Amino acid sequence: MNALLKAKSAYSAAKAPTRTAKNFEYEVIARVTRRLIAAAQKGRNGFTELAAALNDNRKLWSIFSADLASKGNPLPDELKLSLFELAEFTRQHTSQVLQRKADVRPLVEINTAIMRGLRGGAS
């Protein structure tokens, strides 16, 4: 590799975007949401995949709840309360979906709304 290529390579790595916490949260939610959608589209044949994606989504919302409850969380109390309520709804609705008594769409819609919020407020 000549000096010019080395310089370009070094510069390219340095200008790579820095991942913020919001970017990371967005990516994780997007990944789980894509899995929920893909599994749901398979119908009955995708139930095992759907159950795994639902489990990961529930874990994700549990992590969000723990973060919301931490003393260092800077979000306004009203927003925290709303997010806690969404987390509780997600927990309960997930159980309903796993029992085949409810549709996964509300969970996808919640995640999508959160992703929009993260994208709109991402720095």
URTA-V213308 format. One record per pair of residues at least 12 apart in sequence whose ideal C-beta (glycine too) atoms are under 7 Angstrom apart, sorted by the first residue. I is the first residue (numbers start at 1). J is the second residue. Records with the same first field share a line. If there is no record, write none. Layout:
I->J / J
//
This chain:
20->122 / 123
22->118 / 121 / 122 / 123
23->122
25->118
26->115 / 118 / 119 / 122
28->60
29->60 / 111 / 114 / 115
30->115
32->53 / 56 / 57 / 60 / 111
33->108 / 111 / 112
35->53
36->53 / 57 / 104 / 107 / 108
37->108
39->53
40->104
50->104
51->98
54->94 / 97 / 98
57->90 / 94 / 107
58->90 / 91 / 94
61->87 / 90 / 91
64->83 / 87
65->84 / 87
68->80 / 83 / 84
86->110
90->107 / 110
93->106 / 107
94->107
//
